[in-house]
Amino acid sequence: PWTAPMIHGRDLTGGYMHPPNDKPGTAPETDVKSRLLDAAADLFSTRGYSAASVREIVARAGVTKPVLYYHFNNKEGLFLAILERAAQLLDQTISDALMGPGTVLARATRLLTDIYKGAAEHLPLSRMIHNLVLGPPQGAPLYDLDRFHRAIRKAVQRIYTEGIELGEVRDTDPAEASCLIVAILDFCFHMDLAHPETHDPERLKRLLDMAFSGLAADKFRVEE
């Protein structure tokens, strides 16, 4: 088969054929990739895509530029890999909730709680996506950032639709119900990022409980 010509371990198409510091398939190689992803997410979240340099990223990850180029080709490839990893984490969380046991409201609460906890555990990544969606343009590569919000709404809508069929929730528009429910998650995200000193890990569940049970006393409920 055709093999690209090599110069100092690098093929002339721009990619490294072997990791400069790690052997393919080893645990250190996986660790290096994770360090690069984490370091870049942290810098992108605080400095923005354009302002964060490859030099800063590799310094924070404790590797050299050739290592980054081998694994991700360039800064754009690293950026897109960060978002793809985030999408995979979200997809797995959604899959677990959709297949899990419990009532519809319990499953919806578990889904949003798990997403919320995951965002807290990967705070630089969450801040990075938040800034890309709501902040000024950063000169970042194009990416379907709405896929995250769209996937969450779709999952909640599916759970709510099942609840209607089972008679567990009110027979109302599942799309609008999902918007209301996901808006609570959005609020908790925004509060944590804008006012981290007010972080309350139980806030999301309390607000969801209010939404699911209704705020009005029985005799004051709005008649349909």
N, C-alpha and C positions, 0 to 999 in steps of 0.2 A: 504493500500500500504506500501511497505518497506520504512522505514525511517532510515537514517544513524544515528548511535549512536552519542551522543553529549558530548563534554567536554568543559565547559565554553562557550557555545554558538557556538562551532565549531564542525562540523561533522568530523568523522575520515577519510573521503576521502580528507580532506584538505580544504574544502570551508566553509564559514560562512553561516548559514541558515538564519540569519537576520543581517542587517547592525548593526555594533557595536554602531553607533551613530545616525542613521537615520532610520525612519520607511519606509518600502517598499512603493514605489509608490508616495512618497511625493516630493514636489518641492525641498526641501533641498537635497534629495538623488540625484536628477538630477544635481543639482548645484555641489555637491561633485564630481560626475563623470567628469563633465566638468573641474573642477579645477585640477583634477588628470591628465586628458588628456592634458590640456594646460601646466601644470607644467612639465610633462614628455617630451612633444615635445620640450619645451624650453631647458631642460637639455640635451636631446639627440642631439639637433642641435648644442649645444656649446661644450659639453664634449664627445659626442659619446655614443653609447649604453652601451658598457662594462664599461666605466668609471663612468657613472651616476648610483648612488646607490639608492636603495629603500628608504633609510634613507633621502637622499637629496630630492627625489621626494615628499615624504609625508610632509617633512618640508616645502617645497615651496608651496604645496597645502593646508597646514594648517590642515592636518588630521593625523591619526595614521596608522601604518602599517596594523593593522587588517582591516581597512576600504578599503585599496587598495586590500588586499587579498580577501575581500568579493566581490568586484565589478569585479576584473580582474584576480583573482587567484594568479598571480605573475607578475614579471616585463615583461616577454615575452608576457603574455596576454595583458598587458597594451600597449606594443609596437604595437602588431597586431591590437588592437582596434583603436589606433591612425591612422594607415594606412587605416583601413576600413572606419573610419569616413571621411578621406580625399577622398577616392574613392566614397563614397556616395555623398559628396559635388560636386565632379567633374561630376558624372553621372547626377545629377539634373541640373547643369549648361548646360551640353550638351543637355539634353532633352528639356530644355526651348528654346535653340537656334534652334534646329531642328524643333520645332513646331511653332516657332515665325514667324511673318510676315516680308515682305521686300524682296528686291532683294537678289540674291545669295551672292554677295559681301558684302552687308550690313549685312546679317546673319552671314557670316564668320567673319567679323570684330567684330560684337557684341559678338560672341562666344569667340574669343580670348581675346577681351577686358575684358569680364566678368571673364574669367579664370585668367587673369593678375591681375585684381582688387582683386579677391578672394585670390590669392597668397600673395598680399601685405597686406591684412587684416589678414592673418594667416602666418605671416612671419616666426616664428620659425618652423612651420610645413613645409613650403616651403624649408627652409634652411636644415631641417632634411632630407627630401627626396633628395634634391640636393646632400648633402654630402654622403648619402647612395649610390647614383647612380654613382657619379664621384669621391668620396673620397676613401681613403684606407679602407680595411676591418675593421669592428668594432666589429665583433663577434656577430652581430645581428641575430635574427631568420630569416630563409629563408622566402622570400616574393616575389611575382611577381611584382617587382618595375616597370617593363616596361609597366604594365597595364595602367599606367597614360598616358604615351606618346602614347601608342598604341590606347587608346580610343580617344585622341585628333586627331591623324592623321586620324583615321577611320571616325570621325565626319566631319572633313574638307573635306575628300575625298568624302563623301556622298553628302555634300553640293555642291561641285564642279561638281560632276556628274550630279546633278539636273540642275546646271547652263549650262552645255553642252546641255542637252536635251531641255532647254528653249532658247538656243541661246544667253545666257547672257555672256558667257566666251568662250575663245578659245578652240577648240576641241583638247586638248592635254591630255596626260596620267594623269588621276586624282590622281594616287598614287604619281607621281613625283610632281605634282602641290601641293599636300598636304604637301610633304616634304619641298618644298620651303617656303610655307606659315607658317608652324609650326616652321621652322628654325628661322624666325623672332621673334616669341614668345620666343624661347629658348634664343636667343641673349639678349633680354630685361631682361629675368630672370637672366642670368649670369651677366650682367652688374650691376643689382641692388644688387646682392649678393656679387660680387667681388668689386664693387665700389659704395657703397650706396650713396656717396656724389653726384653722377651724376644722381640720380633717376629723371626721367622725366615722369610723368603719361601720357603725350601725345605722347611720343616717339613711342610707339607701333602702334598707329593709323596712325601716319605720315609715318612710314615705310611700313605699310600695304597698304596705299594709293599709295605709290611709286610703290610697287610691282604690284598692281592691274592695275595701269594706265600705267606702263612701264616707264623706264628711258630715252629711246632713243626718240629724236624728230622724228616726223612722217617720214621725208625724209631719216632718218638714220636707220629706223627699219630694222632688219634682215629679209630678204626674206626667206620664208620657201620653 
